[in-house]
Amino acid sequence: MINPFIDRSNLEVYRSGNPDLKPEYINSFDLEYNVNRDKTVLGFTAFYKHIANPINSVILLDDKGISHMAPQNMSSSQNYGLEFTFEQSIYNWWKINGNASFFRNLIRADVFNTLKNRYTSWGSNFTADNWRKTETQVPYFSISYSFGSNGNSKSSKSIITNESKPSTEM
């Protein structure tokens, strides 16, 4: 990352290091709580991370159409999020589980007239597994249904996707 020489092996993208990089300093806090009762497992996680001088790859396009890629220090980065998990055994042969999460990332840069990049992501998933066991306790039949939704938002653009994936295995 600090090698200052330019790699011109790709005629459209020149890569180089940056000998002036400062080290990243990270402060991270995590809080996790789990409950395991009978056939139910619940989990909750919250986290926060602050990074001073995060290193990101920056790409600049020159007037000849060549991209110049090099690592740069940004001013700061903040990441935080929540996650919830759930698992329940209904019967010996049927289990359901689900999760939901939220994640946010904010990067500030004092290079190129103070850039800001925001990224938000969320998702959820629900799965129901059904299996039968023989006398030797080896599963021989399994059905799994999974339903989920995910979303992302990056700066001023937003994309939301939904998916449903039923599957059967024998």
QUIZIFEN-V377055 format. One record per residue. RES is the residue in three letters. BURIAL is b if it has 9 or more other ideal C-beta (glycine too) atoms within 8 Angstrom, else e. Layout:
{{RES;BURIAL} {RES;BURIAL}}
//
This chain:
{{MET;e} {ILE;e} {ASN;e} {PRO;e} {PHE;e} {ILE;e} {ASP;e} {ARG;e} {SER;e} {ASN;e} {LEU;e} {GLU;e} {VAL;b} {TYR;b} {ARG;e} {SER;b} {GLY;b} {ASN;b} {PRO;e} {ASP;e} {LEU;b} {LYS;e} {PRO;e} {GLU;b} {TYR;e} {ILE;e} {ASN;e} {SER;e} {PHE;e} {ASP;e} {LEU;e} {GLU;e} {TYR;e} {ASN;e} {VAL;e} {ASN;e} {ARG;e} {ASP;e} {LYS;e} {THR;b} {VAL;b} {LEU;b} {GLY;b} {PHE;b} {THR;b} {ALA;b} {PHE;b} {TYR;b} {LYS;b} {HIS;b} {ILE;b} {ALA;e} {ASN;b} {PRO;b} {ILE;b} {ASN;b} {SER;e} {VAL;b} {ILE;e} {LEU;e} {LEU;e} {ASP;e} {ASP;e} {LYS;e} {GLY;e} {ILE;b} {SER;b} {HIS;b} {MET;b} {ALA;b} {PRO;b} {GLN;b} {ASN;b} {MET;b} {SER;e} {SER;b} {SER;b} {GLN;b} {ASN;b} {TYR;b} {GLY;b} {LEU;e} {GLU;b} {PHE;b} {THR;b} {PHE;b} {GLU;b} {GLN;b} {SER;b} {ILE;e} {TYR;e} {ASN;e} {TRP;e} {TRP;b} {LYS;b} {ILE;b} {ASN;b} {GLY;b} {ASN;b} {ALA;b} {SER;b} {PHE;b} {PHE;b} {ARG;b} {ASN;b} {LEU;b} {ILE;b} {ARG;b} {ALA;b} {ASP;e} {VAL;e} {PHE;e} {ASN;e} {THR;e} {LEU;b} {LYS;b} {ASN;b} {ARG;b} {TYR;b} {THR;b} {SER;b} {TRP;b} {GLY;b} {SER;b} {ASN;b} {PHE;b} {THR;b} {ALA;b} {ASP;b} {ASN;b} {TRP;b} {ARG;e} {LYS;b} {THR;e} {GLU;e} {THR;e} {GLN;e} {VAL;e} {PRO;e} {TYR;e} {PHE;e} {SER;b} {ILE;b} {SER;b} {TYR;e} {SER;b} {PHE;b} {GLY;b} {SER;b} {ASN;b} {GLY;b} {ASN;b} {SER;b} {LYS;b} {SER;e} {SER;e} {LYS;e} {SER;e} {ILE;e} {ILE;e} {THR;e} {ASN;e} {GLU;e} {SER;e} {LYS;e} {PRO;e} {SER;e} {THR;e} {GLU;e} {MET;e}}
//
